[in-house]
Structures are given as structure tokens and as C-alpha cells.
Amino acid sequence: MSGRPHANGGPTVPGVAIMAGSLFTDASKRLEKALKYVAISDDAGERLKYPKTSLSVSIPVRMDDGSLKIFPGYRVRYDDTRGPGKGGVRYHPNVTMDEVQSLAFWMTFKCALLNLPFGGAKGGITLNPKELSRAELERLSRGYIEAIADFIGPDVDILAPDVYTNEMMMGWMMDQYSIICRKISPAVVTGKPVTMGGSQGRNTATGTGAFYIMQGMLPKFDQYPENTTVAVQGFGNAGMVVAQCLYQDGYKVVAISDSQGGIYNEQGIDIPAVINYKQQHRTLAGMYCDQAICDLGENQQISNAQLLALDVDVLIPAALENQITSDNADQVRARYIFEVANGPTTTAADDILASKGIYVFPDILVNAGGVTVSYFEWVQNRSGLYWGAKEVNDRLKEKMVEEAEHVWKITQDLEVNVRTAAYVHALNRLSEAMDAKGTRDYYQDS
Ligand code: NAD
């Protein structure tokens, strides 16, 4: 592969300042690794190092006290060779262009891996949503769509929920886009409330999809519900659902955490009771105090750092990126990591985990259930025919299991780790689509 020279160890991106040591620089290393194992054209490899389009906007919001506040927002369409851009919108204080671009990069590979007719995109707004009222969040969500309306659309780039965004916000965004276009356009956003054209099973799809991957992969290592302990970092939309599925199937979930802290119970945590508590109080913090819920078990308080280092069989990072790094990877004692979050493990940490014989099942495979049911939602919106929950879940399971087995076969055939196999699988599909438009060899032969 020939690449343009760059100063920071990763590809330089025209018009976008990406710093040395950035998330995107690290994300690109996964591509570099996988490129060694695929026979794809130089053209395709080169194109995938750069985002197709990046947009930065400022969103003015009238606050409840009458003041005007400006919030920075972003949308990146990384690649759309295989179809319109597809990716969530994140509301978080740490959102930057670097992060959004990395998330859009991962979406590109995830959609190809699942063979969805989408490219990769992502968006975000830099703010702490917990500091805004509901009315302010609605004005912000509608303002974001005002700012990026020319850049999105059902055939251009389709939005979805991500960290700290939910179905109601997706409904506001779809509604605002429909107002701008003067026609109802449900397919511009997925993850909407079911009554506004959302799909059955979308709000549980990421966690459920991850569970299907675990159900398929763990028995290959003789790990079954009765002999497998699990720790879950992040107890939001994705983490809560995967913990619930595992609990129902008989796995022992011994630790969970959220941004305020975590709980540990070596006998196994009563997950439905915790979900009930969290839905009422919006935090796990009260679980380790003297409130009635503590009577449900011997839950001890632990920190997120302690959770990551627990002696469990399976560790599930389901919060944010950069949680397992070169600073703490050697403390990880789990034997299998299933990445429900996007980008929770750095490239340097990957090498340390591999040297310890720990299997890492990567984000672009494990958390792909969300975008898969988003695809089903988009199909239903465009056809006008809506499916029942069973049909959605059966189709989800079939797709997740089929692609996971394909990735697993590549790990065996090429003797590579699961992450590299997942990128190889996605890269083959991406390059096939890119090469269909013509390669250097094609034009030189003419
Ligand atoms: P969410 O906002 O519903 O939940 C995030 C959870 O992480 C919350 O419980 C929060 O308290 C917790 N958290 C935040 N910082 C933490 C920290 N430092 N330590 C421990 N916990 C922390 O978000 P989500 O939708 O569940 O997304 C979680 C991850 O899954 C993200 O990486 C997201 O990109 C990824 N993901 C989500 C979807 C989806 O459909 N929601 C799809 C694919 C990937």
C-alpha cells in the first residue's frame, strides 16, 4: 500500500486538524493492520484513509432564562460507496470533530461487515445534556437539524441515537426535518418512537445483538451460562439490555457500573431490580446506600477502574471509548472482552491483551445490532409495511450470527485476531464496491 506522508503516524485529513495521539489516528491503525491481509486495490485502501465530508456547525439555542447559548455541532460522512451515510448523534461534553470522525470511520466498517446498504457517518453536539431542561434539549435537537438539513436525508445520510440521545430526541429530529422539507420523512432518522415510524425492537437491538454474538462465540471456548461470570461497564441503553439478556439466560452478572460508580456482588446481581431502580432514580449511586433496594442483595460499591480489573470470565465495556488503554490493560483479568461501546480499547491495549491471551470481540461486530435494526426501520419506513417484534428479532439474530461465523472463520483461516478478521471481512466488501467504479488497473488496460 502506498500512503501519503504524514507527521502524526496516521493519515492527514485535508481541511481537518487531527492531532497526534488522536482517537482517529489510533482508529486508523486498525485499518493499516487489516490492509496487510487483504488483496484489495491501492485505490480503495487509499480512499478509506480519509473522510468524504465533514461539517462543523454552531447551534444557537434560546435558554429557559431568556439567554442565548451557542453549541458546537458536527456531522461527518466518512464514506458512502455502499449506500447513504448512517450513524448516530451523540450529546456529550467531550464530543469533538476527532471523535465524530472516528465514530463515522467505525460505522463505515460496521455497515460493510453486516452487509447493510449503507456507508458510515456520525454526528454530535458538545454539551452536558444533564444541564439542560427538556424544552432546551428539544430546541437544541431541532436547531441541530436546521443546521445540517442540507447535509442529510433518507437517501443521503440517516441519523440515529447514540450516547445521551434517545427516541424522543430522534422523534424531534425527524419532525424538524419533515417541517423543513414540507413532507413527512420518517426514513431520515432511525430509533424513533414506534408511534412515529420507529421499529419494534430498535431500542433493545444493540444489547440484544451483542448477546446473540456472545451466545454464538462463548460455547466455542466451553463457556456456558452456568460457568461464566460477567462484568458490564456502562449501564445505559446498550449495557442495560445486554446485562438483562445475560441474566435471563442464566449467566452470572457480578458487576455493573455507570458514570457515577459501580456495584459488585459475587453471587450475581439481580439485574431486573437494578434496572427498575435506575429507571426510577436515573443513577446506580443509590444502589450502594441504605435504601430499600440494597436489601435485594449483597451489593458492594466498586469504582470503574476496579470493575475493569475484576477476575471475571467476560468483560463488557458498554460506556465510552478509550477505557482499556496501555495504562490499565495489564490489569485486565477477564478472558474474553465483548466491546459493546465504540472504541473502548486502544491499539496499544490490544497488543497487551493479545500477549495475555485475552480474546477481544470488536465493536464493529458486537454492537452492530443497533444499526442492523436501524436498517430494518429504514426499510419499513420506505415500504410502509411494518413488522412485528418477532420478525425483527429473528432477522437480527440471523444476520448477527451469520456475519459473526464468517468473521470467526477468517480468524482461523488467516490466524489473526478477531478484530483484524472483522476489518478484513468489511474491507473486502468495501473494496469490491469501490473497485466496481473502476481501478487503476482497469483504466491502464484500456
Ligand atoms: P447511553 O447514554 O444510553 O449510556 C451510556 C452509559 O455509560 C450510561 O449508563 C453512563 O452513565 C455510562 N457511562 C458514561 N461514562 C462512564 C464511565 N466513565 N464509566 C462507566 N460508565 C459510564 O449510551 P448507549 O446508547 O448505551 O451507548 C453506550 C456505548 O454503546 C457508546 O459507545 C455507543 O457509541 C455504543 N453504541 C450504542 C448503540 C445504540 O444503539 N445505543 C449502538 C452501537 C454502539
Boltz pocket constraint, residues with backbone or C-beta under 6 A from the ligand:
constraints:
  - pocket:
      binder: B
      contacts: [[A, 161], [A, 162], [A, 163], [A, 164], [A, 165], [A, 202], [A, 206], [A, 233], [A, 234], [A, 235], [A, 236], [A, 237], [A, 238], [A, 239], [A, 257], [A, 258], [A, 259], [A, 260], [A, 304], [A, 318], [A, 319], [A, 320], [A, 321], [A, 340], [A, 341], [A, 342], [A, 367], [A, 368], [A, 370], [A, 371]]
      max_distance: 6.0
